[in-house]
Amino acid sequence: MLNIQNALDTLRKDLHESHGHSFSAGEIDSKPDEVIAGHLKGETLDEFVLVMVEREHSEYFG
């Protein structure tokens, strides 16, 4: 199973592929960092953090 950092790196790469045509690399990189930091503070299950981060990105980037 992937560790949390590998999974987050994969998620970030997917975001660039999905939204790179509409958003700058800086925007794409800063939003995940913000969302990830918020979820890693209080969550204990890495898998849950990934689901929440991906959901919030979908809502933000459309």
C-alpha positions as CSV (number, residue, x, y, z in Angstrom):
1,M,0.0,0.0,0.0
2,L,1.2,3.5,-0.8
3,N,2.2,5.6,2.1
4,I,0.5,9.0,2.7
5,Q,3.2,11.1,1.0
6,N,3.3,8.9,-2.2
7,A,-0.5,9.0,-2.4
8,L,-0.6,12.8,-1.9
9,D,2.1,13.2,-4.6
10,T,0.0,11.1,-7.0
11,L,-3.1,13.2,-6.1
12,R,-1.1,16.5,-6.8
13,K,0.1,15.1,-10.2
14,D,-3.5,14.1,-11.1
15,L,-4.7,17.7,-10.2
16,H,-2.1,19.2,-12.6
17,E,-3.2,16.9,-15.4
18,S,-6.9,17.6,-14.8
19,H,-6.8,21.3,-14.1
20,G,-3.5,22.6,-15.6
21,H,-5.3,24.0,-18.6
22,S,-7.5,26.3,-16.4
23,F,-5.3,27.1,-13.3
24,S,-1.6,28.0,-12.8
25,A,0.8,25.5,-11.3
26,G,1.0,27.8,-8.3
27,E,-2.7,27.7,-7.7
28,I,-2.8,24.0,-8.1
29,D,0.1,23.5,-5.7
30,S,-1.1,26.0,-3.0
31,K,-4.6,24.7,-2.6
32,P,-3.6,21.1,-2.0
33,D,-1.0,22.2,0.6
34,E,-3.7,24.2,2.4
35,V,-6.2,21.4,2.4
36,I,-3.7,18.7,3.3
37,A,-2.4,20.7,6.2
38,G,-5.8,21.2,7.6
39,H,-6.7,17.5,7.4
40,L,-3.5,16.1,8.7
41,K,-3.8,18.2,11.9
42,G,-6.7,16.3,13.2
43,E,-7.2,13.1,11.2
44,T,-5.8,9.8,12.3
45,L,-6.6,7.6,9.3
46,D,-4.4,8.4,6.3
47,E,-7.0,7.0,3.9
48,F,-9.7,9.3,5.2
49,V,-7.4,12.3,4.7
50,L,-6.9,11.4,1.0
51,V,-10.6,11.1,0.4
52,M,-11.3,14.5,2.1
53,V,-8.5,16.2,0.2
54,E,-9.6,14.9,-3.1
55,R,-13.2,15.9,-2.4
56,E,-12.3,19.5,-1.5
57,H,-10.1,19.8,-4.6
58,S,-13.0,18.7,-6.8
59,E,-15.3,21.3,-5.1
60,Y,-12.6,24.1,-5.5
61,F,-11.4,23.4,-9.0
62,G,-14.7,22.2,-10.3
